[in-house]
Amino acid sequence: MIKDRGNIKWTAMMLPEHLEALRKWQAEDDLVHQPDLSEWDLEEIQSVIDTALRRKCQTAVQTWRAGEIRTHTGVIEDTDVRSKRIFIDGGWIEVGEIVSVRMME
């Protein structure tokens, strides 16, 4: 197999505009599209949140925001129905951003 430097050897010949466009293109490839949740998925999320709130157990909540999926772990301490958010691990999470919830028993 030929030992090659890959893209490193070509970067010296590229213009700064090309490098910027390549970085932007790669950043766009890393983005995750917002998952489509059905009514059943939303009901399941609500059910798990209610159960985790009553049991006060460790919970993993995945949220989607701006093309990234983040995982928040902790105990769900409170829910605010008016502003549609839950309080977990010292911070509020918007319910509309939640993709999945699972209890870690």
C-alpha beads as a LAMMPS data file, in Angstrom:
LAMMPS data file: protein, C-alpha beads

105 atoms
104 bonds

1 atom types
1 bond types

-500.0 500.0 xlo xhi
-500.0 500.0 ylo yhi
-500.0 500.0 zlo zhi

Masses

1 110.0

Atoms # bond

1 1 1 0.000 0.000 0.000
2 1 1 1.226 3.475 -0.840
3 1 1 1.815 5.759 2.139
4 1 1 0.182 9.033 1.213
5 1 1 -0.436 12.292 3.039
6 1 1 -4.019 12.463 1.739
7 1 1 -5.497 15.948 1.584
8 1 1 -2.509 17.506 3.338
9 1 1 -0.493 17.635 0.132
10 1 1 -3.251 19.522 -1.718
11 1 1 -4.009 22.221 0.862
12 1 1 -1.007 24.319 -0.142
13 1 1 -2.474 24.680 -3.637
14 1 1 -5.947 25.704 -2.464
15 1 1 -7.156 29.237 -2.077
16 1 1 -8.445 30.376 1.320
17 1 1 -11.942 30.618 -0.165
18 1 1 -11.767 26.976 -1.185
19 1 1 -10.659 25.898 2.281
20 1 1 -13.482 27.903 3.865
21 1 1 -16.037 26.358 1.498
22 1 1 -14.728 22.849 2.243
23 1 1 -14.950 23.436 6.009
24 1 1 -18.493 24.781 5.663
25 1 1 -19.481 21.807 3.525
26 1 1 -18.043 19.364 6.076
27 1 1 -19.841 21.165 8.938
28 1 1 -23.151 20.875 7.052
29 1 1 -22.570 17.132 6.599
30 1 1 -22.229 16.717 10.367
31 1 1 -25.680 18.234 11.039
32 1 1 -28.523 15.916 12.008
33 1 1 -31.999 16.567 10.646
34 1 1 -34.772 16.957 13.186
35 1 1 -36.518 13.617 13.659
36 1 1 -40.206 13.423 12.810
37 1 1 -42.078 12.209 15.865
38 1 1 -45.509 10.642 15.523
39 1 1 -48.314 11.084 18.031
40 1 1 -47.437 7.704 19.536
41 1 1 -43.812 8.780 20.020
42 1 1 -44.926 11.974 21.756
43 1 1 -47.305 10.044 24.023
44 1 1 -44.521 7.613 24.909
45 1 1 -42.172 10.516 25.762
46 1 1 -44.863 12.070 27.962
47 1 1 -45.506 8.760 29.704
48 1 1 -41.821 8.171 30.449
49 1 1 -41.390 11.745 31.737
50 1 1 -44.395 11.347 34.072
51 1 1 -43.112 8.003 35.371
52 1 1 -39.552 9.299 35.855
53 1 1 -40.877 12.367 37.700
54 1 1 -42.897 10.199 40.113
55 1 1 -40.099 7.673 40.686
56 1 1 -37.293 10.276 40.934
57 1 1 -34.925 7.992 39.018
58 1 1 -32.000 8.710 36.698
59 1 1 -33.199 9.629 33.228
60 1 1 -31.492 10.240 29.893
61 1 1 -33.193 12.910 27.786
62 1 1 -32.064 13.461 24.198
63 1 1 -32.775 16.867 22.665
64 1 1 -32.368 18.237 19.156
65 1 1 -31.328 21.844 18.613
66 1 1 -29.681 23.481 15.596
67 1 1 -28.703 20.216 13.940
68 1 1 -27.214 18.579 17.052
69 1 1 -28.554 15.879 19.319
70 1 1 -27.492 16.267 22.951
71 1 1 -28.030 13.938 25.879
72 1 1 -28.945 15.291 29.310
73 1 1 -28.824 12.879 32.235
74 1 1 -30.138 13.361 35.720
75 1 1 -33.273 13.252 37.805
76 1 1 -36.348 15.043 36.465
77 1 1 -37.207 17.333 39.359
78 1 1 -40.065 19.444 38.014
79 1 1 -42.284 20.091 35.004
80 1 1 -43.781 23.416 33.951
81 1 1 -46.936 22.837 31.928
82 1 1 -47.500 26.507 31.054
83 1 1 -44.103 27.116 29.498
84 1 1 -43.780 23.487 28.311
85 1 1 -40.432 22.608 29.883
86 1 1 -38.913 20.144 32.315
87 1 1 -36.239 20.724 34.958
88 1 1 -33.449 18.154 34.909
89 1 1 -29.939 18.291 36.310
90 1 1 -30.030 21.981 37.211
91 1 1 -31.459 23.302 33.937
92 1 1 -34.686 23.707 32.021
93 1 1 -35.292 21.810 28.771
94 1 1 -37.964 22.793 26.269
95 1 1 -40.399 19.949 25.603
96 1 1 -40.455 20.742 21.869
97 1 1 -36.735 19.923 21.641
98 1 1 -37.030 16.468 23.229
99 1 1 -36.409 13.572 20.838
100 1 1 -36.342 10.650 23.269
101 1 1 -36.470 9.883 26.975
102 1 1 -35.426 6.723 28.766
103 1 1 -35.126 5.786 32.405
104 1 1 -31.817 4.313 33.563
105 1 1 -32.856 2.014 36.416

Bonds

1 1 1 2
2 1 2 3
3 1 3 4
4 1 4 5
5 1 5 6
6 1 6 7
7 1 7 8
8 1 8 9
9 1 9 10
10 1 10 11
11 1 11 12
12 1 12 13
13 1 13 14
14 1 14 15
15 1 15 16
16 1 16 17
17 1 17 18
18 1 18 19
19 1 19 20
20 1 20 21
21 1 21 22
22 1 22 23
23 1 23 24
24 1 24 25
25 1 25 26
26 1 26 27
27 1 27 28
28 1 28 29
29 1 29 30
30 1 30 31
31 1 31 32
32 1 32 33
33 1 33 34
34 1 34 35
35 1 35 36
36 1 36 37
37 1 37 38
38 1 38 39
39 1 39 40
40 1 40 41
41 1 41 42
42 1 42 43
43 1 43 44
44 1 44 45
45 1 45 46
46 1 46 47
47 1 47 48
48 1 48 49
49 1 49 50
50 1 50 51
51 1 51 52
52 1 52 53
53 1 53 54
54 1 54 55
55 1 55 56
56 1 56 57
57 1 57 58
58 1 58 59
59 1 59 60
60 1 60 61
61 1 61 62
62 1 62 63
63 1 63 64
64 1 64 65
65 1 65 66
66 1 66 67
67 1 67 68
68 1 68 69
69 1 69 70
70 1 70 71
71 1 71 72
72 1 72 73
73 1 73 74
74 1 74 75
75 1 75 76
76 1 76 77
77 1 77 78
78 1 78 79
79 1 79 80
80 1 80 81
81 1 81 82
82 1 82 83
83 1 83 84
84 1 84 85
85 1 85 86
86 1 86 87
87 1 87 88
88 1 88 89
89 1 89 90
90 1 90 91
91 1 91 92
92 1 92 93
93 1 93 94
94 1 94 95
95 1 95 96
96 1 96 97
97 1 97 98
98 1 98 99
99 1 99 100
100 1 100 101
101 1 101 102
102 1 102 103
103 1 103 104
104 1 104 105
